[in-house]
Amino acid sequence: MDPCTLLSAFDNLHAVHTYFYTSSTTYNTFIHCQYTQFIEEERVLCKLNSSVSQSVSQSYHKTSFCKLILNFISHKYYIMTRITVGRAALLTTLLCTSYSIDAFTPTSRNWYSRPIHVPSSASPFTSRTVGTTTTTTTITTTPTSCTKKYSSTQRNASNTNTIHPLKKGSTVALVTPFTPSGSIDIPALRSLLQFHVQSSTDGICILGTTGEASLLSMQERKMVLDVCVEEVKGIIPILCGTGAIDPKQVREMTLQAIDCGCDASLVVTPPYIKPPQRGLVRHFLDMADLGLPLVVYNVPGRTAVDIVPETIGIVAEHEMVVGVKEATGDLTRVERIRKVEEEQRQMGKIDGGRSPLLLYSGDDSTEAEFVLKGGDGCISVTANVAPREMHDMMMAALERREEETMRINDMLKDVHKDIFCESNPIPAKWALKRMNKIPNAFCRPPLMELDEKYHTVVEAALAKAGLIE
């Protein structure tokens, strides 16, 4: 391969990069800038090599080019975004064999949205395990003359590439604090996250209903995601709400969650449009195909559609479906879902080596009984104001210490009830302000701050639980 061909190959790489960048809003702008800088530096290097020696061997150029791509992928894509590992691995194979983007058609199938397994003969690959799925990552060493220099900080950027399994226990459905002008209050968000670390909260659920996610832009979602990953990644598992009516939007938000380093997605049944059960199966399987562990969220009181246990059993056949948040308040759901799941295992539709589905209650008033009946925990609004108490109650329930479970639950009973005296998260935010955990209780329109007539109601519930004096 002569230097001109090598430069042409860089043009092809740039074309593929441009495709990804223009077709996905989750493609990180920082990576785009870093990529552009990388390509320009390597172009200069190639031209320099060309002027110094026109007789550089074809094999050297071919090897150098392949390794340059592998180096770029392993250091840039792998560290910054987990979802692009699969894309990058396929891209490497294609470019290293054909040096042309004409060899494939990106729109022909969903290769760009799934973990990709690349044949080992294509290049020196090694595998890494993410949850229960194996994805392929490139590990290589680039010749000195073609090496892009990276700091140790970049090489060991963070643990955002690691998926930490969700836990049993108390997961907080976290509020998103705002300033009085309505912008995200980053210092207050960091403070809340540290409050939950110190209180032994077992999971963080961000960007759900309680987080006013439907009122946030994609850029604002990324701000919340980044702060959460910075503060608690590797300490507390991060569950990110990515549900919406439109599957395209769900996909976009899930890919963003993957890119930012979340551990799982919480996907609600599409609200308002009332899809049939077969439509729900397709929806959840499509989202599980994205490669991030998924928790099915069933809250028919808000969505007007109920995913029944039999449908959950079908969805659970997918290895990336790891849990269910049941907010029906129906305590019989625990036994029914467990029964259907076991039947699927006996028929061989669910791998016998897989862990059972994590069953979380999404109804604060019944979560204690839910876990005592065989559930695994809760995703709780009450946990915003009583994280330690909720953790202790869930641990007692998991250990079947019924008396202790009900003692704590009785103490929190008024909080469970009155934290919903107005639409969630209005009372929760006011309660956090009253406890001096956030500076103000601003909710974005059409939500409002708590009506004054409920102030004494929420105060009394907090005082009874020992959360304020």
MOLIN-V641647 format. One record per pair of residues at least 12 apart in sequence whose C-alpha atoms are under 7 Angstrom apart, sorted by the first residue. I is the first residue (numbers start at 1). J is the second residue. D is the distance in whole Angstrom. If there is no record, write none. Layout:
BEGIN
I,J,D ; I,J,D
END
This chain:
BEGIN
1,58,4 ; 1,61,6 ; 1,62,6 ; 2,58,6 ; 3,46,7 ; 3,50,6 ; 7,43,7 ; 9,99,5 ; 12,99,7 ; 12,100,6 ; 12,101,6 ; 16,101,7 ; 26,252,7 ; 26,255,7 ; 26,256,5 ; 64,146,7 ; 66,96,6 ; 67,142,6 ; 68,142,7 ; 68,146,7 ; 69,92,7 ; 70,92,7 ; 70,138,6 ; 70,140,7 ; 71,140,7 ; 71,142,7 ; 73,88,6 ; 74,138,6 ; 74,139,6 ; 75,155,7 ; 79,157,6 ; 79,161,7 ; 81,259,4 ; 81,260,7 ; 82,161,6 ; 82,258,6 ; 82,259,5 ; 83,255,7 ; 83,258,6 ; 83,259,6 ; 85,137,6 ; 86,114,7 ; 86,115,5 ; 86,116,5 ; 86,135,7 ; 86,136,7 ; 87,112,6 ; 87,116,7 ; 89,118,7 ; 89,136,7 ; 89,137,7 ; 90,116,7 ; 90,118,6 ; 93,122,6 ; 113,290,6 ; 114,289,6 ; 114,290,5 ; 114,291,6 ; 115,135,6 ; 115,291,6 ; 116,135,6 ; 116,136,7 ; 117,135,6 ; 117,136,6 ; 118,136,7 ; 124,138,7 ; 124,139,7 ; 124,140,7 ; 125,137,6 ; 125,138,5 ; 125,139,6 ; 126,138,6 ; 126,139,7 ; 130,162,7 ; 130,163,6 ; 131,163,6 ; 132,319,7 ; 160,261,4 ; 161,261,6 ; 163,263,5 ; 164,234,7 ; 164,237,6 ; 164,263,6 ; 165,237,7 ; 165,263,7 ; 166,237,6 ; 167,202,6 ; 167,203,7 ; 168,376,5 ; 168,377,5 ; 169,202,6 ; 169,376,6 ; 169,377,4 ; 169,378,6 ; 169,391,6 ; 169,394,5 ; 169,395,6 ; 170,201,6 ; 170,202,5 ; 170,203,6 ; 170,377,6 ; 170,378,5 ; 170,379,6 ; 170,390,6 ; 170,391,5 ; 170,394,6 ; 171,201,6 ; 171,202,5 ; 171,203,4 ; 171,204,5 ; 171,205,6 ; 171,378,6 ; 171,379,5 ; 171,380,6 ; 172,203,6 ; 172,204,5 ; 172,205,6 ; 172,379,6 ; 172,380,5 ; 172,381,6 ; 172,383,5 ; 172,384,6 ; 173,204,7 ; 173,205,5 ; 173,206,6 ; 173,208,7 ; 173,210,6 ; 173,379,6 ; 173,380,5 ; 173,381,5 ; 174,204,7 ; 174,205,6 ; 174,206,5 ; 174,210,6 ; 174,211,6 ; 174,384,6 ; 175,210,5 ; 175,211,4 ; 175,425,7 ; 176,189,7 ; 176,211,5 ; 176,212,7 ; 177,189,6 ; 177,438,7 ; 178,442,6 ; 179,442,7 ; 180,440,7 ; 180,442,6 ; 182,444,7 ; 188,438,6 ; 190,227,7 ; 190,231,7 ; 192,437,7 ; 193,231,7 ; 196,387,7 ; 199,387,6 ; 199,388,5 ; 200,388,6 ; 200,391,7 ; 201,387,6 ; 201,388,7 ; 201,391,6 ; 202,236,6 ; 203,236,5 ; 203,237,5 ; 203,238,6 ; 204,236,7 ; 204,237,6 ; 204,238,5 ; 204,239,6 ; 205,238,6 ; 205,239,5 ; 205,240,6 ; 206,239,6 ; 206,240,5 ; 206,241,6 ; 207,240,6 ; 207,241,5 ; 208,241,5 ; 210,424,6 ; 210,425,5 ; 225,260,6 ; 226,260,6 ; 229,261,7 ; 237,263,6 ; 238,262,5 ; 238,263,5 ; 238,264,7 ; 239,262,6 ; 239,263,6 ; 239,264,5 ; 239,265,5 ; 239,266,6 ; 240,257,7 ; 240,262,7 ; 240,264,6 ; 240,265,5 ; 240,266,6 ; 241,265,6 ; 241,266,4 ; 241,267,6 ; 242,254,6 ; 242,265,6 ; 242,266,6 ; 242,267,5 ; 243,266,7 ; 243,267,4 ; 243,268,5 ; 243,270,7 ; 244,270,6 ; 245,270,4 ; 245,271,6 ; 251,287,7 ; 258,292,7 ; 264,292,6 ; 264,293,5 ; 264,294,6 ; 265,292,7 ; 265,293,6 ; 265,294,5 ; 265,295,6 ; 266,294,6 ; 266,295,5 ; 266,296,6 ; 266,297,6 ; 267,294,7 ; 267,295,6 ; 267,296,5 ; 267,297,6 ; 268,296,6 ; 268,297,4 ; 268,298,6 ; 269,297,6 ; 269,298,6 ; 269,303,7 ; 269,305,7 ; 270,303,7 ; 271,303,4 ; 271,304,6 ; 271,305,7 ; 272,303,5 ; 272,304,6 ; 274,304,6 ; 274,305,5 ; 277,307,7 ; 277,311,7 ; 281,311,7 ; 281,315,6 ; 284,315,7 ; 285,315,6 ; 285,318,7 ; 288,320,6 ; 288,321,6 ; 291,320,7 ; 292,320,7 ; 293,320,5 ; 293,321,6 ; 293,322,6 ; 294,320,6 ; 294,321,5 ; 294,322,6 ; 294,323,7 ; 295,321,6 ; 295,322,6 ; 295,323,4 ; 295,324,5 ; 295,325,7 ; 296,323,6 ; 296,324,5 ; 296,325,6 ; 297,324,6 ; 297,325,5 ; 297,326,6 ; 298,325,6 ; 298,326,5 ; 298,327,6 ; 299,326,7 ; 299,327,5 ; 299,328,6 ; 300,328,7 ; 309,336,6 ; 309,337,5 ; 309,340,7 ; 310,340,6 ; 313,340,6 ; 313,341,5 ; 313,344,7 ; 317,349,6 ; 317,350,5 ; 322,357,5 ; 322,358,6 ; 323,357,5 ; 323,358,4 ; 323,359,6 ; 324,358,6 ; 324,359,5 ; 324,360,6 ; 325,359,6 ; 325,360,5 ; 325,361,6 ; 325,362,6 ; 326,360,6 ; 326,361,5 ; 326,362,5 ; 327,361,6 ; 327,362,4 ; 327,363,5 ; 329,363,6 ; 329,366,6 ; 331,370,6 ; 334,373,7 ; 334,374,6 ; 334,375,6 ; 358,376,6 ; 359,375,5 ; 359,376,5 ; 359,377,7 ; 360,375,6 ; 360,376,6 ; 360,377,5 ; 360,378,4 ; 360,379,6 ; 361,377,6 ; 361,378,4 ; 361,379,6 ; 362,378,6 ; 362,379,5 ; 362,380,6 ; 364,380,6 ; 364,382,7 ; 364,416,6 ; 365,416,6 ; 365,417,7 ; 368,397,7 ; 368,405,7 ; 368,409,7 ; 371,397,6 ; 371,398,6 ; 372,397,5 ; 372,398,7 ; 372,400,6 ; 376,398,7 ; 377,394,6 ; 382,415,7 ; 382,416,6 ; 385,432,6 ; 389,408,7 ; 393,405,5 ; 393,408,6 ; 411,464,7 ; 411,465,5 ; 412,465,6 ; 414,461,5 ; 415,461,5 ; 415,462,6 ; 418,457,7 ; 418,458,6 ; 418,461,7 ; 419,458,7 ; 426,443,7 ; 426,448,7 ; 426,449,6 ; 426,450,6 ; 427,450,6 ; 429,441,5 ; 430,450,6 ; 431,458,7 ; 435,468,7
END
